[in-house]
């Protein structure tokens, strides 16, 4: 059988899977890989190998000496760069292509099926779909555990934006603009009561440290002052994004 080249659309779907499947679960027996491979007319082995090619391009894995496939096609790098240059557009496109391939909608897409057609519907659809992609990618990068506490109950975890959604449109769905936090620490991070420094240390606002007499504040927040966050398996937080949060959102007094 002649070799069939990977199309751009297939590679975009494969990169979507690379983002949403935790690194240790990328293998030929993963049900999602099996399902998508069948829809593509490819083998699970071929699809999982393609995901390994993307791992080869991931700087977070390179720094930790976690190698992907030794050789990857030029087209893989082109799709990698296309995503990294326009996460907002490619996240949405990849989710829609995945829907087309697998034949089922994400929950985000289903939520707006009955909305009236028009610009409002399309804008709402894009936001919901991209939020779904961002959550999936960030939680997978951190292997579904809070990077501060280690909590691993998915329903209590949030993909927290480092630079707020409303501030940086280009990086709204960039996984490097996210941290996996539990609901309490997400809220504290969002309102500036804690931050994560560029060297990935937890820093608490003086407003928290003044409340050490509050047992809950001490146990839930203050005890993590200066501790290191768990590093993600991929998509390490961007240092510039962390600096933005440190200087623009974190409450220093």
C-alpha positions in Angstrom: 0.0 0.0 0.0 1.5 3.4 -1.0 2.4 5.8 1.8 -0.3 8.5 2.4 1.0 11.9 3.4 -0.6 13.6 6.3 -2.8 16.5 5.4 -2.7 19.9 7.2 -6.2 19.2 8.6 -5.1 15.8 10.0 -2.0 17.3 11.6 -4.1 20.0 13.2 -6.3 17.3 14.7 -3.3 15.4 15.8 -1.9 18.5 17.5 -5.2 19.0 19.3 -4.8 15.5 20.7 -1.2 16.2 21.7 -2.5 19.2 23.7 -5.4 17.4 25.4 -3.9 14.0 26.2 -1.5 13.8 29.2 2.0 12.9 28.0 2.1 9.5 29.8 -1.2 8.5 28.1 0.0 8.9 24.5 0.0 5.3 23.4 -1.8 3.0 20.9 -4.3 1.8 23.4 -5.6 5.2 24.4 -9.4 5.1 23.4 -9.4 8.7 22.0 -6.3 7.9 19.8 -8.0 4.7 18.6 -11.2 6.5 17.8 -9.7 9.4 16.0 -7.2 7.1 14.1 -10.1 5.0 12.8 -12.0 8.1 11.7 -8.9 9.2 9.8 -8.3 5.9 8.2 -5.0 5.5 10.0 -3.7 3.1 12.6 -3.4 4.0 16.3 0.3 3.4 16.0 0.6 6.0 13.2 -1.4 8.6 15.1 0.4 8.1 18.4 3.8 8.3 16.5 2.7 11.6 15.1 1.9 12.9 18.6 5.4 11.8 19.6 6.8 13.9 16.7 5.1 17.0 18.3 6.7 16.1 21.6 10.1 16.4 19.8 9.3 20.0 19.1 8.1 20.9 22.6 10.7 23.1 24.5 9.4 22.0 27.9 10.2 18.3 27.1 13.5 19.2 25.5 14.7 21.0 28.7 13.8 17.9 30.8 15.4 15.5 28.3 12.1 13.9 27.5 12.4 13.1 23.9 9.7 12.5 21.3 10.3 10.8 18.0 13.8 11.3 16.7 12.7 12.5 13.3 9.6 14.4 12.3 8.3 15.8 9.1 8.6 19.5 8.1 4.8 19.7 8.1 4.7 18.8 11.8 6.9 21.8 12.6 4.8 24.0 10.4 1.6 23.1 12.3 3.4 23.5 15.6 4.5 27.1 14.6 1.0 27.8 13.2 -0.5 27.1 16.5 2.1 29.0 18.5 1.7 32.1 16.3 -2.1 32.1 16.5 -3.5 30.0 19.3 -6.9 31.7 19.2 -7.6 30.8 15.6 -6.0 27.3 15.5 -7.6 26.2 18.8 -11.1 26.8 17.4 -10.2 25.3 14.0 -8.8 22.2 15.7 -11.9 21.6 17.8 -14.2 21.9 14.8 -12.0 19.5 12.8 -12.0 17.1 15.6 -15.8 17.3 15.7 -15.9 16.5 12.0 -13.5 13.6 12.2 -15.0 11.9 15.3 -18.6 12.8 14.5 -19.5 14.1 17.9 -19.6 17.6 19.4 -17.8 18.9 22.4 -20.0 20.0 25.2 -19.1 23.6 24.4 -20.4 23.2 20.8 -23.6 21.5 22.0 -24.3 24.4 24.5 -24.9 26.9 21.6 -26.6 24.7 19.0 -29.9 26.3 19.6 -28.7 29.9 19.7 -30.1 32.1 16.9 -27.7 32.2 13.9 -25.7 35.4 13.4 -22.6 37.1 14.7 -23.6 36.7 18.4 -24.0 33.0 18.0 -20.7 32.6 16.2 -18.9 34.7 18.8 -20.4 32.8 21.7 -19.5 29.5 20.0 -15.9 30.5 19.4 -15.5 31.7 23.1 -17.0 28.5 24.5 -15.0 26.2 22.2 -11.7 28.0 22.9 -12.3 27.9 26.7 -12.9 24.2 26.4 -9.7 23.7 24.5 -7.7 25.8 27.0 -9.0 23.9 30.0 -8.2 20.6 28.4 -4.7 21.6 27.3 -3.7 23.1 30.7 -5.1 20.3 32.8 -3.4 17.7 30.6 -0.1 19.5 30.8 -0.2 19.3 34.6 -1.5 15.7 34.6 -4.7 16.8 36.1 -3.4 18.0 39.5 -3.1 21.5 41.0 0.4 22.8 40.6 0.4 24.3 44.1 -1.3 21.6 46.3 -1.2 18.5 44.1 -5.0 18.1 44.4 -6.2 15.8 41.6 -10.0 15.9 41.6 -10.8 17.2 38.1 -14.1 18.8 39.1 -12.2 21.0 41.6 -9.5 22.1 39.1 -9.4 25.2 37.0 -7.3 26.3 34.1 -6.2 29.7 35.4 -5.1 32.4 32.9 -1.9 34.1 34.0 -2.5 37.1 31.8 -6.3 37.6 31.9 -8.5 36.5 29.0 -9.7 40.1 28.5 -6.1 41.5 28.3 -4.3 39.3 25.7 -6.5 38.0 22.9 -3.6 36.4 21.1 -2.8 34.2 24.0 -6.2 33.4 25.3 -5.9 29.7 24.5 -2.1 29.4 24.7 -1.5 26.7 27.3 1.7 28.5 28.3 -0.6 31.3 29.6 -2.2 28.8 32.0 -1.7 27.2 35.4 -3.7 24.3 36.8 -5.1 25.4 40.1 -7.8 24.2 42.5 -10.8 26.5 42.9 -9.6 28.3 46.0 -6.1 29.0 44.7 -7.5 30.0 41.3 -9.6 32.7 43.0 -6.6 33.9 45.1 -4.4 34.0 42.0 -7.1 35.8 40.0 -7.6 38.6 42.5 -3.8 39.0 43.3 -3.6 37.4 46.7 -1.0 35.1 45.4 1.3 34.9 42.4 3.8 32.5 40.9 7.3 34.0 40.3 9.4 33.4 37.1 11.4 30.8 39.0 8.0 29.0 39.7 7.8 29.8 43.4 4.5 30.7 45.2 4.4 34.2 46.6 1.7 35.4 48.9 0.4 38.9 49.2 1.0 40.8 52.5 -2.8 40.8 52.8 -2.7 37.0 53.3 0.3 37.0 55.5 -1.3 39.5 57.9 -4.1 37.0 58.5 -2.1 34.1 59.9 -4.3 34.1 62.9 -7.0 32.9 60.6 -6.6 29.1 60.7 -8.1 28.6 57.2 -6.0 31.3 55.6 -2.9 29.8 57.3 -3.6 26.2 56.2 -5.0 26.9 52.7 -2.7 29.8 51.6 0.1 31.0 53.9 1.6 27.6 54.3 2.6 27.5 50.6 4.6 30.8 50.8 7.9 30.2 49.0 7.1 26.6 47.9 7.8 25.4 44.3 4.9 24.7 42.0 4.7 21.4 40.2 6.2 21.8 36.8 4.0 20.7 33.8 5.1 17.9 31.6 4.8 20.3 28.6 3.8 23.9 27.9 5.7 25.4 30.8 4.4 28.8 31.8 5.8 31.7 29.9 8.1 33.8 32.0 6.9 37.1 30.5 3.3 36.1 31.4 4.3 35.4 35.0 6.1 38.7 35.2 2.9 40.5 34.0 1.0 38.8 36.8 3.7 39.6 39.4 3.7 43.3 38.5 0.2 44.1 37.3 -2.2 41.8 39.2 -0.3 40.7 42.4 -1.2 42.8 45.5 2.0 44.0 47.0 0.4 45.8 50.0 
